[in-house]
Amino acid sequence: MPDSAPPLVQIDHVTKNYGEKQVLKDITLQVPAGQICGLLGRNGAGKTTLFRLLMGILKATSGTLLVDGCDAFEDRVAVKRLVGFLPDEPVFHSYLSGREVLELSAGMHGLDVPATMQRLIPLIIRMNLADAMNQFAEDYSRGMKKKLGLLLALVHQPKLLILDEPTNGLDVESTLLFYDLMREESARGTTILFSTHLMDHVTHLCTHAAIIRNGLMVAAAGIEELRRSLGGWHTLEEVFLQHTREPQPEAPAA
C-alpha cells in the first residue's frame, strides 16, 4: 500500500496459530500516517485477531507488527499510549457511570482528569450522551455503549485509532456523526484502521482498503487503485466479492 506519508502501522509477514489452526497466514500491510484504512473480510476472516495482535493482546506466531516504530507485543505498554481501541462489543464495569468510565480512563492515561472531561464536553454533547453521563454504563443501549467506547478511544488523543465494526448498533444519525468525527480526526493527523462489512463506509471515508480472505491478505491498495484492480472500473462491492468468493465444488460425475 504505497503512499507518500511514512507508514504508522507496519505489519510484515505475520502468522498467528491457535494450536493446529492457522488464523492469519503471512499477512503484510502498511497503513500510511494520517490515512483512513478499511479492513474488509467475511466473518471469521481474521480481522479481529489482527487487531488484537496490533493491540498487544495476542502475540504473533511469526512476523512483526510495529506501531510508530514500537513492537506491538514487546512494547505493548507504549503502544497502548499511542492507540485508541474500540472493540465490536464494548464492556464496562457494572458499578461505573458513563462519566466515571471516562474519568477512570483519563486517570489511567496519566491525564488531568477535570481538564480532560472539560475537553470532552463538546463531543459528549454531539454524541447525545450528556443526559446519560451519570447513568450506569452497563445499562446503556448498544448504540450508546458504542458511542461511549468511541469516547474512550479518543480520551488520550491517540496517534492511531483501531475500530472493530464501529457502526454496529448505531442509527443513521449516529453513523453520519461517526463519518464526520473520523474525517476530523484524519484532518488532525490521526491514522485510522477500522473493520466493517459495509462497503459504503469504505467508499465514503477511506483512502485505502485491505481485504482478508481466510487469513490471507488478498488485496491492499488505495481505493481508486482497488476499483481498477480487476481491469476497467468496478464498484468496491464487485472487487470485494471477486477477492473473497469461495470456489464452487465440482459437480459429481454422473
C-alpha positions, 0 to 999 in steps of 0.5 A: 500500500504505497503512499507518500506519508511514512507508514504508522502501522507496519505489519510484515509477514505475520502468522498467528496459530491457535494450536493446529489452526492457522488464523492469519497466514503471512499477512503484510500491510502498511497503513500510511500516517494520517490515512483512513484504512478499511479492513474488509473480510467475511466473518471469521476472516481474521480481522479481529485477531489482527487487531488484537495482535496490533493491540498487544493482546495476542502475540504473533506466531511469526512476523512483526507488527510495529506501531510508530516504530514500537513492537506491538507485543514487546512494547505493548505498554507504549503502544497502548499510549499511542492507540485508541481501541474500540472493540465490536462489543464494548464492556464496562464495569457494572458499578461505573457511570458513563462519566466515571468510565471516562474519568477512570480512563483519563486517570489511567492515561496519566491525564488531568482528569477535570481538564480532560472531561472539560475537553470532552464536553463538546463531543459528549454533547454531539454524541447525545450522551450528556443526559446519560453521563451519570447513568450506569454504563452497563445499562446503556443501549448498544448504540450508546455503549458504542458511542461511549467506547468511541469516547474512550478511544479518543480520551488520550488523543491517540496517534492511531485509532483501531475500530472493530465494526464501529457502526454496529448498533448505531442509527443513521444519525449516529453513523453520519456523526461517526463519518464526520468525527473520523474525517476530523480526526484524519484532518488532525493527523490521526491514522485510522484502521477500522473493520466493517462489512459495509462497503459504503463506509469504505467508499465514503471515508477511506483512502485505502482498503485491505481485504482478508480472505481466510487469513490471507491478505488478498488485496491492499491498495488505495481505493481508486487503485482497488476499483481498477484492480480487476481491469476497467472500473468496478464498484468496491462491492464487485472487487470485494466479492471477486477477492473473497468468493469461495470456489464452487465444488465440482459437480459429481460425475454422473 
